[in-house]
Amino acid sequence: MNDECPLTVDNFSSFLRPSGLFIALYFPDLFIISDVKSSTGLDIILTFVLLVFVFEWVALSLLDMSYLFGFFWFMDMVGSKWRTLIGNTQ
């Protein structure tokens, strides 16, 4: 029997997590550099990324007992909360 969490071995989730991190870190700056007048598109994109992060956080907490209350659990919680606190600074 395989004891690994399905979210950590799936190819799609292995692509989704780094992509979401890249979008969350660099898209706000790219929107500023591109001189986008409205932040609505960025807000929608970042809200979707946050929902994916929260889903991953909850799913890993439920499925992987080594993740729950571990270092990466706290880092994911702080990172998601931090992103909502800073928001869009335009």
C-alpha angles and dihedrals in degrees: 000000000000112000096188120114111252091226092061099049102040116106093219094055090045087059097039098055098054090040091053091048091050091049093047093049103040111023096077090055092044090053090051093047090047089052094232107183099207124052094199094098092049091048091053093048094047092045089054091048090049091051090051090050092049091048090050091047094051094042094050090046090055099040106035116051092188089060096052111099091351127128095273092046090058093042091052091047094049092043094052093046092045091054091054092047096053094039117159112339097194 
